[in-house]
Amino acid sequence: MNLNGIKLTWLGHSTFRVETPGGKIILIDPWVMGNPMCPEKEKSVKKVDVLLCTHGHGDHIGDGVEIAKKHNPVVVGIYELASWMENKGARKISPMNKGGTQTIGDIRVTMVHADHSCGIQDGDQIIYGGEACGYVVEFSNGVKIYHAGDTNVFGDMQIIRELYAPEIAMLPIGDHFTMGPREAAYASKLLKSKTVIPMHFGTFPVLTGKPSDLQKLVPEIEVREMKPGETIT
């Protein structure tokens, strides 16, 4: 896996911090302070330029509003979710929808499909948050990564491969609320990415999928098991 100047850090669950070759900080699915897998030293967010939000569940945007208020990043999400973030205090939103691409700083972001629910817990109510999504992020050095968000496998992952060809795919494997290793293996074969980074596993007892189970099913693909707080450069 050659990131060519990108720094990729897993903060546990589905949260990743990505430093671009130009030094910009992207936080994908901002659940940090309340994330039990996030190392203590990482719970204090120092800088964020872009927030990418895949959907409105608390284990993905749980700290998004607080981070947006403190660091004033560009908040990217599906229209309804980004608008909710703005109503809660985010000052810079850049909403989009599936199939769309936009340039933010030194990255190109494409919103792609995910197959999942997207209610937002707002006080004692669950409100409509648009639809869940994933992102393909293209960096100035040409590297493309795919963060699938929460999803099961779906056949149009082949379209993601054919249109965008991401070299690295972050896929949920925990089972129960997302696909487990069996579906993630099928997804890996559809995407044909060089490297798969498992996520959304082990946070809670119900998330039983393991990276080793995925690797056994796709021995021809590099399954890169990261530890919370680990950075790949």
Backbone as CSV, one residue per row, in Angstrom:
resi,resn,N_x,N_y,N_z,CA_x,CA_y,CA_z,C_x,C_y,C_z
1,MET,0.849,-1.193,0.000,0.000,0.000,0.000,0.885,1.244,0.000
2,ASN,0.761,2.052,-1.035,1.558,3.263,-1.162,0.643,4.477,-1.078
3,LEU,0.707,5.197,0.024,-0.152,6.359,0.212,0.473,7.636,-0.355
4,ASN,1.755,7.585,-0.672,2.394,8.681,-1.416,2.205,10.038,-0.740
5,GLY,2.513,10.090,0.559,2.444,11.360,1.277,1.197,11.573,2.102
6,ILE,0.229,10.669,2.018,-0.983,10.743,2.838,-0.734,10.037,4.166
7,LYS,-1.273,10.586,5.247,-1.220,9.929,6.553,-2.638,9.518,6.948
8,LEU,-2.828,8.230,7.176,-4.156,7.678,7.468,-4.149,7.083,8.868
9,THR,-4.991,7.617,9.745,-5.066,7.165,11.134,-6.458,6.645,11.432
10,TRP,-6.534,5.439,11.997,-7.819,4.888,12.435,-8.026,5.237,13.897
11,LEU,-9.153,5.858,14.197,-9.472,6.255,15.566,-10.486,5.323,16.212
12,GLY,-10.706,4.152,15.597,-11.661,3.190,16.136,-13.019,3.320,15.487
13,HIS,-13.736,2.199,15.453,-15.067,2.130,14.849,-14.964,2.529,13.378
14,SER,-15.647,3.576,12.939,-15.580,3.991,11.539,-14.907,5.345,11.360
15,THR,-14.224,5.810,12.381,-13.640,7.148,12.385,-12.187,7.106,11.914
16,PHE,-11.894,7.895,10.905,-10.534,8.006,10.374,-10.138,9.474,10.296
17,ARG,-8.877,9.717,10.623,-8.273,11.024,10.365,-7.305,10.859,9.198
18,VAL,-7.430,11.733,8.215,-6.585,11.658,7.029,-5.884,13.001,6.862
19,GLU,-4.564,12.965,6.779,-3.800,14.176,6.474,-3.385,14.116,5.015
20,THR,-3.766,15.127,4.259,-3.473,15.158,2.831,-2.010,15.518,2.609
21,PRO,-1.504,15.280,1.377,-0.133,15.699,1.086,0.101,17.189,1.313
22,GLY,-0.965,17.996,1.212,-0.861,19.430,1.436,-1.034,19.850,2.878
23,GLY,-1.214,18.873,3.780,-1.302,19.184,5.205,-2.696,19.452,5.732
24,LYS,-3.728,19.268,4.921,-5.101,19.457,5.395,-5.549,18.213,6.163
25,ILE,-6.407,18.416,7.157,-6.887,17.330,8.010,-8.357,17.053,7.703
26,ILE,-8.623,15.811,7.329,-9.985,15.348,7.065,-10.364,14.385,8.183
27,LEU,-11.531,14.565,8.749,-12.049,13.633,9.752,-13.309,12.984,9.190
28,ILE,-13.257,11.663,9.026,-14.388,10.920,8.481,-15.171,10.296,9.625
29,ASP,-16.468,10.575,9.673,-17.370,10.086,10.727,-16.866,10.479,12.120
30,PRO,-17.137,11.732,12.500,-16.545,12.308,13.713,-17.179,11.811,15.015
31,TRP,-16.766,10.635,15.418,-17.153,10.093,16.732,-15.858,9.777,17.463
32,VAL,-15.449,10.702,18.303,-14.121,10.643,18.907,-14.210,10.591,20.427
33,MET,-14.732,11.657,21.035,-14.762,11.748,22.488,-15.577,10.617,23.110
34,GLY,-16.696,10.253,22.479,-17.538,9.197,23.024,-17.228,7.814,22.486
35,ASN,-16.202,7.704,21.645,-15.859,6.441,20.989,-14.996,5.583,21.925
36,PRO,-15.510,4.447,22.406,-14.740,3.653,23.372,-13.475,3.038,22.796
37,MET,-13.360,2.959,21.476,-12.154,2.414,20.862,-11.102,3.478,20.601
38,CYS,-11.474,4.743,20.679,-10.530,5.812,20.396,-9.561,5.984,21.565
39,PRO,-8.253,5.944,21.322,-7.286,6.134,22.415,-7.473,7.487,23.095
40,GLU,-7.209,7.525,24.377,-7.411,8.749,25.147,-6.637,9.920,24.560
41,LYS,-5.421,9.680,24.098,-4.599,10.774,23.573,-5.170,11.368,22.290
42,GLU,-6.108,10.635,21.645,-6.705,11.108,20.400,-8.073,11.760,20.604
43,LYS,-8.574,11.737,21.821,-9.927,12.248,22.056,-10.002,13.770,22.018
44,SER,-8.864,14.433,22.138,-8.820,15.887,22.029,-8.432,16.247,20.595
45,VAL,-9.401,16.692,19.835,-9.173,17.010,18.422,-8.502,18.372,18.330
46,LYS,-7.367,18.419,17.637,-6.573,19.645,17.594,-6.842,20.482,16.354
47,LYS,-7.171,19.840,15.248,-7.384,20.575,13.999,-8.216,19.724,13.062
48,VAL,-9.174,20.337,12.395,-9.943,19.675,11.340,-10.269,20.703,10.264
49,ASP,-9.991,20.351,9.018,-10.341,21.225,7.907,-11.624,20.787,7.200
50,VAL,-11.860,19.458,7.168,-13.037,18.915,6.489,-13.617,17.791,7.332
51,LEU,-14.940,17.826,7.554,-15.662,16.710,8.165,-16.452,16.005,7.072
52,LEU,-16.234,14.702,6.922,-17.046,13.892,6.011,-17.962,13.010,6.855
53,CYS,-19.248,13.178,6.711,-20.230,12.459,7.518,-21.014,11.497,6.635
54,THR,-20.945,10.196,6.936,-21.622,9.218,6.092,-23.104,9.099,6.391
55,HIS,-23.503,9.279,7.647,-24.926,9.228,7.997,-25.103,9.712,9.429
56,GLY,-26.359,9.794,9.865,-26.665,10.519,11.089,-26.687,9.740,12.378
57,HIS,-26.276,8.482,12.388,-26.289,7.726,13.641,-25.213,8.234,14.595
58,GLY,-25.508,8.130,15.884,-24.650,8.716,16.898,-23.239,8.165,16.928
59,ASP,-23.064,6.902,16.500,-21.716,6.331,16.503,-20.936,6.724,15.248
60,HIS,-21.460,7.725,14.521,-20.754,8.246,13.344,-20.647,9.764,13.368
61,ILE,-21.651,10.463,13.905,-21.573,11.931,13.985,-21.692,12.419,15.429
62,GLY,-21.457,11.524,16.381,-21.723,11.853,17.779,-21.014,13.095,18.289
63,ASP,-19.832,13.403,17.770,-19.084,14.584,18.197,-18.985,15.616,17.084
64,GLY,-19.738,15.414,16.018,-19.623,16.278,14.859,-19.976,17.725,15.129
65,VAL,-21.059,17.961,15.846,-21.486,19.337,16.104,-20.454,20.060,16.947
66,GLU,-19.976,19.417,18.005,-18.992,20.058,18.883,-17.698,20.361,18.125
67,ILE,-17.257,19.417,17.320,-16.034,19.631,16.549,-16.233,20.747,15.531
68,ALA,-17.397,20.779,14.895,-17.684,21.821,13.909,-17.688,23.199,14.552
69,LYS,-18.260,23.320,15.726,-18.289,24.613,16.418,-16.889,25.068,16.825
70,LYS,-16.076,24.136,17.245,-14.750,24.484,17.771,-13.742,24.776,16.664
71,HIS,-13.762,23.978,15.583,-12.700,24.064,14.574,-13.152,24.660,13.244
72,ASN,-14.448,24.850,13.070,-15.005,25.483,11.875,-14.553,24.819,10.573
73,PRO,-14.641,23.490,10.482,-14.307,22.829,9.219,-15.447,22.953,8.213
74,VAL,-15.159,22.577,6.975,-16.221,22.398,5.989,-16.900,21.065,6.292
75,VAL,-18.201,21.105,6.519,-18.961,19.901,6.860,-19.635,19.375,5.600
76,VAL,-19.269,18.154,5.231,-19.818,17.520,4.040,-20.743,16.389,4.464
77,GLY,-21.920,16.363,3.891,-22.873,15.292,4.163,-24.011,15.376,3.164
78,ILE,-24.864,14.376,3.195,-26.057,14.449,2.361,-26.895,15.643,2.819
79,TYR,-27.713,16.200,1.936,-28.311,17.510,2.162,-28.996,17.644,3.532
80,GLU,-29.818,16.660,3.866,-30.591,16.772,5.105,-29.691,16.749,6.345
81,LEU,-28.676,15.917,6.319,-27.764,15.812,7.461,-26.925,17.084,7.597
82,ALA,-26.398,17.588,6.476,-25.605,18.811,6.540,-26.449,19.992,7.026
83,SER,-27.703,20.055,6.590,-28.590,21.138,7.041,-28.859,21.035,8.535
84,TRP,-29.023,19.797,9.039,-29.212,19.606,10.487,-27.974,20.074,11.247
85,MET,-26.795,19.755,10.724,-25.562,20.203,11.370,-25.493,21.729,11.407
86,GLU,-25.915,22.359,10.333,-25.919,23.828,10.305,-26.879,24.388,11.351
87,ASN,-28.049,23.789,11.474,-29.012,24.239,12.480,-28.477,24.092,13.899
88,LYS,-27.553,23.148,14.086,-26.980,22.905,15.406,-25.723,23.739,15.670
89,GLY,-25.280,24.489,14.662,-24.159,25.397,14.912,-22.980,25.292,13.981
90,ALA,-22.989,24.358,13.042,-21.899,24.288,12.057,-22.001,25.507,11.132
91,ARG,-20.882,26.217,10.947,-20.923,27.474,10.209,-20.613,27.320,8.722
92,LYS,-19.926,26.254,8.350,-19.573,26.047,6.944,-20.019,24.651,6.525
93,ILE,-21.108,24.567,5.778,-21.547,23.271,5.289,-21.430,23.243,3.767
94,SER,-21.221,22.057,3.233,-21.143,21.874,1.786,-21.919,20.610,1.433
95,PRO,-23.257,20.688,1.496,-24.087,19.502,1.272,-23.993,19.007,-0.162
96,MET,-24.231,17.722,-0.332,-24.202,17.125,-1.664,-25.142,15.937,-1.680
97,ASN,-25.151,15.204,-2.779,-25.978,14.017,-2.845,-25.282,12.971,-3.708
98,LYS,-25.855,11.784,-3.734,-25.195,10.633,-4.347,-24.952,10.850,-5.841
99,GLY,-23.757,10.486,-6.271,-23.346,10.688,-7.648,-22.644,12.004,-7.885
100,GLY,-22.754,12.929,-6.928,-22.123,14.238,-7.066,-20.663,14.216,-6.639
101,THR,-19.902,15.114,-7.230,-18.494,15.286,-6.890,-18.232,16.761,-6.650
102,GLN,-17.450,17.064,-5.631,-17.046,18.445,-5.408,-15.589,18.485,-4.967
103,THR,-14.945,19.614,-5.252,-13.568,19.837,-4.823,-13.581,20.701,-3.573
104,ILE,-12.904,20.222,-2.540,-12.807,20.959,-1.283,-11.322,21.031,-0.935
105,GLY,-10.750,22.208,-1.042,-9.321,22.337,-0.789,-8.537,21.518,-1.800
106,ASP,-7.737,20.573,-1.293,-6.897,19.777,-2.188,-7.411,18.349,-2.377
107,ILE,-8.720,18.125,-2.155,-9.306,16.801,-2.397,-10.545,16.929,-3.273
108,ARG,-10.840,15.847,-4.004,-12.099,15.705,-4.729,-12.918,14.632,-4.025
109,VAL,-14.149,14.964,-3.675,-15.017,14.077,-2.906,-16.214,13.692,-3.755
110,THR,-16.420,12.392,-3.900,-17.607,11.877,-4.593,-18.457,11.113,-3.592
111,MET,-19.733,11.443,-3.534,-20.657,10.732,-2.659,-21.254,9.555,-3.412
112,VAL,-21.140,8.368,-2.829,-21.648,7.159,-3.465,-22.678,6.495,-2.548
113,HIS,-23.323,5.487,-3.083,-24.409,4.824,-2.366,-23.897,4.022,-1.167
114,ALA,-24.738,3.918,-0.155,-24.600,2.940,0.924,-25.998,2.434,1.231
115,ASP,-26.094,1.244,1.755,-27.391,0.612,2.011,-27.571,0.477,3.515
116,HIS,-28.233,1.473,4.117,-28.317,1.550,5.576,-29.383,2.585,5.920
117,SER,-29.767,2.662,7.185,-30.719,3.690,7.613,-29.965,4.949,8.059
118,CYS,-30.720,6.042,8.310,-30.039,7.314,8.584,-30.865,8.238,9.468
119,GLY,-31.546,7.703,10.464,-32.246,8.576,11.403,-31.276,9.296,12.316
120,ILE,-31.581,10.543,12.661,-30.747,11.334,13.573,-31.446,11.420,14.916
121,GLN,-30.757,11.015,15.963,-31.300,11.157,17.320,-31.167,12.615,17.730
122,ASP,-32.274,13.317,17.813,-32.283,14.736,18.144,-33.133,14.902,19.397
123,GLY,-32.465,14.955,20.539,-33.205,14.951,21.796,-33.893,13.623,21.988
124,ASP,-35.205,13.654,22.209,-35.949,12.409,22.405,-36.655,11.961,21.130
125,GLN,-36.273,12.558,19.979,-36.879,12.208,18.704,-35.828,11.678,17.730
126,ILE,-36.273,10.809,16.842,-35.444,10.411,15.709,-36.017,11.102,14.486
127,ILE,-35.197,11.949,13.832,-35.681,12.737,12.710,-35.034,12.241,11.414
128,TYR,-35.620,12.619,10.314,-35.151,12.180,9.001,-33.796,12.801,8.693
129,GLY,-32.836,11.977,8.328,-31.487,12.472,8.051,-31.028,12.244,6.636
130,GLY,-31.965,12.147,5.687,-31.568,11.820,4.325,-31.272,10.333,4.218
131,GLU,-30.308,9.967,3.393,-29.901,8.582,3.249,-28.439,8.425,3.646
132,ALA,-28.096,7.204,4.016,-26.703,6.893,4.296,-25.905,6.886,2.995
133,CYS,-24.610,7.149,3.102,-23.766,7.206,1.911,-22.356,6.725,2.226
134,GLY,-21.571,6.606,1.195,-20.139,6.405,1.309,-19.438,7.495,0.531
135,TYR,-18.102,7.529,0.583,-17.335,8.544,-0.128,-16.140,7.915,-0.840
136,VAL,-15.884,8.391,-2.037,-14.596,8.168,-2.688,-13.855,9.496,-2.645
137,VAL,-12.661,9.478,-2.074,-11.851,10.692,-1.931,-10.615,10.549,-2.809
138,GLU,-10.418,11.512,-3.692,-9.235,11.529,-4.551,-8.316,12.657,-4.107
139,PHE,-7.045,12.317,-3.904,-6.064,13.273,-3.412,-5.245,13.849,-4.562
140,SER,-4.517,14.914,-4.275,-3.747,15.594,-5.309,-2.658,14.712,-5.904
141,ASN,-2.244,13.684,-5.172,-1.226,12.759,-5.679,-1.815,11.614,-6.512
142,GLY,-3.135,11.636,-6.716,-3.796,10.628,-7.530,-4.344,9.440,-6.774
143,VAL,-3.992,9.284,-5.502,-4.491,8.174,-4.700,-5.977,8.370,-4.428
144,LYS,-6.741,7.261,-4.501,-8.184,7.300,-4.225,-8.524,6.279,-3.147
145,ILE,-9.281,6.716,-2.158,-9.744,5.819,-1.108,-11.271,5.823,-1.079
146,TYR,-11.823,4.714,-0.629,-13.284,4.556,-0.541,-13.635,4.217,0.894
147,HIS,-14.427,5.079,1.530,-14.974,4.819,2.860,-16.436,4.454,2.659
148,ALA,-16.779,3.203,2.944,-18.103,2.690,2.591,-19.200,3.138,3.538
149,GLY,-18.840,3.748,4.689,-19.859,4.033,5.687,-20.436,2.743,6.235
150,ASP,-21.619,2.809,6.785,-22.333,1.602,7.226,-23.131,1.067,6.046
151,THR,-22.939,-0.200,5.728,-23.654,-0.752,4.581,-23.601,-2.266,4.602
152,ASN,-24.489,-2.865,3.834,-24.310,-4.257,3.451,-23.654,-4.258,2.078
153,VAL,-23.372,-5.422,1.549,-22.834,-5.471,0.191,-23.966,-5.185,-0.799
154,PHE,-23.660,-4.498,-1.889,-24.640,-4.268,-2.943,-23.910,-4.313,-4.281
155,GLY,-24.623,-4.752,-5.292,-23.996,-5.028,-6.574,-23.350,-3.817,-7.220
156,ASP,-23.843,-2.611,-6.899,-23.299,-1.410,-7.530,-21.919,-1.038,-7.007
157,MET,-21.387,-1.807,-6.063,-19.975,-1.619,-5.723,-19.095,-1.868,-6.947
158,GLN,-19.591,-2.681,-7.868,-18.864,-2.887,-9.117,-18.798,-1.586,-9.920
159,ILE,-19.855,-0.793,-9.866,-19.855,0.503,-10.551,-18.837,1.432,-9.896
160,ILE,-18.760,1.397,-8.568,-17.756,2.216,-7.869,-16.360,1.849,-8.356
161,ARG,-16.122,0.556,-8.533,-14.825,0.115,-9.039,-14.587,0.631,-10.458
162,GLU,-15.598,0.469,-11.318,-15.410,0.814,-12.724,-15.272,2.322,-12.931
163,LEU,-15.989,3.114,-12.151,-15.937,4.563,-12.325,-14.755,5.199,-11.600
164,TYR,-14.431,4.709,-10.400,-13.487,5.423,-9.542,-12.230,4.623,-9.192
165,ALA,-12.299,3.311,-9.212,-11.146,2.431,-8.978,-10.337,2.831,-7.742
166,PRO,-10.960,2.856,-6.560,-10.190,3.206,-5.360,-9.168,2.123,-5.025
167,GLU,-7.942,2.552,-4.711,-6.890,1.596,-4.350,-7.093,1.016,-2.956
168,ILE,-7.707,1.809,-2.079,-7.907,1.417,-0.682,-9.390,1.523,-0.358
169,ALA,-9.942,0.476,0.272,-11.354,0.474,0.658,-11.472,0.213,2.145
170,MET,-12.146,1.106,2.852,-12.465,0.894,4.265,-13.868,0.320,4.334
171,LEU,-13.961,-0.914,4.798,-15.234,-1.634,4.772,-15.648,-2.072,6.168
172,PRO,-16.943,-1.911,6.524,-17.418,-2.432,7.801,-17.480,-3.951,7.766
173,ILE,-17.115,-4.586,8.878,-17.128,-6.059,8.925,-17.792,-6.597,10.185
174,GLY,-18.364,-5.724,11.023,-18.789,-6.144,12.353,-19.977,-7.080,12.397
175,ASP,-20.813,-7.064,11.336,-22.053,-7.854,11.307,-23.113,-7.186,12.178
176,HIS,-24.292,-7.719,12.183,-25.467,-7.294,12.958,-26.055,-5.980,12.424
177,PHE,-25.297,-4.880,12.462,-25.790,-3.598,11.942,-25.236,-3.289,10.549
178,THR,-24.207,-3.988,10.144,-23.618,-3.813,8.818,-23.283,-5.206,8.281
179,MET,-22.622,-5.239,7.137,-22.166,-6.536,6.647,-21.095,-7.111,7.568
180,GLY,-21.069,-8.449,7.624,-20.023,-9.159,8.327,-18.940,-9.588,7.352
181,PRO,-17.994,-10.401,7.795,-16.887,-10.797,6.925,-17.323,-11.454,5.616
182,ARG,-18.397,-12.266,5.643,-18.801,-12.952,4.403,-19.219,-11.957,3.333
183,GLU,-20.070,-10.982,3.702,-20.498,-9.985,2.721,-19.347,-9.044,2.376
184,ALA,-18.510,-8.732,3.371,-17.369,-7.854,3.103,-16.396,-8.504,2.121
185,ALA,-16.276,-9.832,2.186,-15.425,-10.545,1.226,-15.988,-10.402,-0.182
186,TYR,-17.288,-10.528,-0.315,-17.932,-10.356,-1.627,-17.738,-8.927,-2.116
187,ALA,-17.888,-7.964,-1.200,-17.668,-6.559,-1.555,-16.238,-6.331,-2.032
188,SER,-15.281,-6.963,-1.358,-13.876,-6.813,-1.740,-13.633,-7.309,-3.155
189,LYS,-14.309,-8.393,-3.521,-14.139,-8.941,-4.868,-14.805,-8.050,-5.921
190,LEU,-15.900,-7.400,-5.573,-16.532,-6.468,-6.494,-15.669,-5.225,-6.701
191,LEU,-15.071,-4.741,-5.613,-14.315,-3.492,-5.677,-12.921,-3.673,-6.272
192,LYS,-12.327,-4.822,-6.006,-10.978,-5.135,-6.491,-9.950,-4.091,-6.062
193,SER,-10.135,-3.512,-4.883,-9.126,-2.604,-4.346,-7.893,-3.406,-3.942
194,LYS,-6.746,-2.767,-3.982,-5.511,-3.458,-3.624,-5.476,-3.784,-2.128
195,THR,-6.055,-2.894,-1.325,-6.018,-3.048,0.126,-7.396,-2.789,0.703
196,VAL,-7.813,-3.629,1.647,-9.048,-3.419,2.397,-8.684,-3.183,3.863
197,ILE,-9.210,-2.099,4.424,-9.028,-1.798,5.844,-10.357,-2.044,6.544
198,PRO,-10.445,-3.055,7.419,-11.705,-3.324,8.122,-12.014,-2.232,9.146
199,MET,-13.293,-1.975,9.340,-13.746,-1.009,10.342,-15.088,-1.477,10.891
200,HIS,-15.602,-0.716,11.880,-16.916,-0.994,12.469,-16.972,-2.430,12.998
201,PHE,-15.971,-2.801,13.774,-15.948,-4.119,14.419,-15.338,-3.963,15.811
202,GLY,-15.769,-4.830,16.714,-15.148,-4.903,18.033,-15.515,-3.807,19.008
203,THR,-16.224,-2.779,18.567,-16.555,-1.660,19.457,-17.496,-2.099,20.569
204,PHE,-18.459,-2.930,20.217,-19.434,-3.472,21.146,-19.484,-4.984,20.952
205,PRO,-19.898,-5.735,21.972,-19.903,-7.200,21.842,-20.686,-7.727,20.652
206,VAL,-21.735,-7.015,20.231,-22.572,-7.498,19.137,-21.844,-7.438,17.789
207,LEU,-20.772,-6.642,17.703,-20.029,-6.489,16.449,-18.921,-7.536,16.411
208,THR,-19.278,-8.738,15.983,-18.441,-9.918,16.187,-17.466,-10.200,15.040
209,GLY,-17.628,-9.550,13.890,-16.750,-9.825,12.756,-15.302,-9.498,13.067
210,LYS,-14.385,-10.279,12.504,-12.951,-10.090,12.758,-12.197,-9.965,11.438
211,PRO,-11.160,-9.126,11.414,-10.350,-9.013,10.189,-9.766,-10.346,9.734
212,SER,-9.392,-11.195,10.672,-8.816,-12.492,10.290,-9.834,-13.349,9.542
213,ASP,-11.121,-13.222,9.909,-12.167,-13.963,9.201,-12.287,-13.469,7.761
214,LEU,-12.169,-12.153,7.581,-12.222,-11.600,6.231,-11.016,-12.049,5.412
215,GLN,-9.840,-12.000,6.005,-8.637,-12.364,5.258,-8.675,-13.806,4.776
216,LYS,-9.234,-14.696,5.578,-9.342,-16.100,5.168,-10.208,-16.261,3.923
217,LEU,-11.190,-15.388,3.764,-12.118,-15.485,2.645,-11.586,-14.840,1.368
218,VAL,-10.613,-13.921,1.532,-10.039,-13.238,0.352,-8.508,-13.248,0.468
219,PRO,-7.896,-14.422,0.385,-6.438,-14.497,0.560,-5.657,-13.728,-0.495
220,GLU,-6.305,-13.436,-1.616,-5.618,-12.731,-2.701,-5.567,-11.229,-2.495
221,ILE,-6.280,-10.698,-1.487,-6.366,-9.262,-1.217,-5.665,-8.956,0.101
222,GLU,-4.955,-7.836,0.158,-4.342,-7.409,1.411,-5.421,-6.857,2.348
223,VAL,-5.646,-7.530,3.468,-6.534,-7.025,4.511,-5.643,-6.414,5.588
224,ARG,-5.666,-5.104,5.685,-4.768,-4.382,6.597,-5.496,-4.087,7.893
225,GLU,-5.253,-4.905,8.907,-5.874,-4.686,10.208,-5.126,-3.588,10.943
226,MET,-5.813,-2.489,11.199,-5.217,-1.390,11.936,-5.610,-1.461,13.410
227,LYS,-4.761,-0.920,14.251,-5.059,-0.793,15.667,-5.535,0.634,15.930
228,PRO,-6.466,0.833,16.870,-6.921,2.198,17.150,-5.767,3.121,17.492
229,GLY,-5.700,4.245,16.821,-4.612,5.187,17.000,-3.443,4.997,16.056
230,GLU,-3.443,3.879,15.310,-2.339,3.602,14.387,-2.431,4.488,13.155
231,THR,-1.271,4.938,12.697,-1.167,5.755,11.491,-0.374,5.011,10.437
232,ILE,-0.905,4.977,9.206,-0.203,4.440,8.057,0.243,5.622,7.206
233,THR,1.497,5.614,6.791,2.017,6.688,5.952,2.537,6.112,4.658
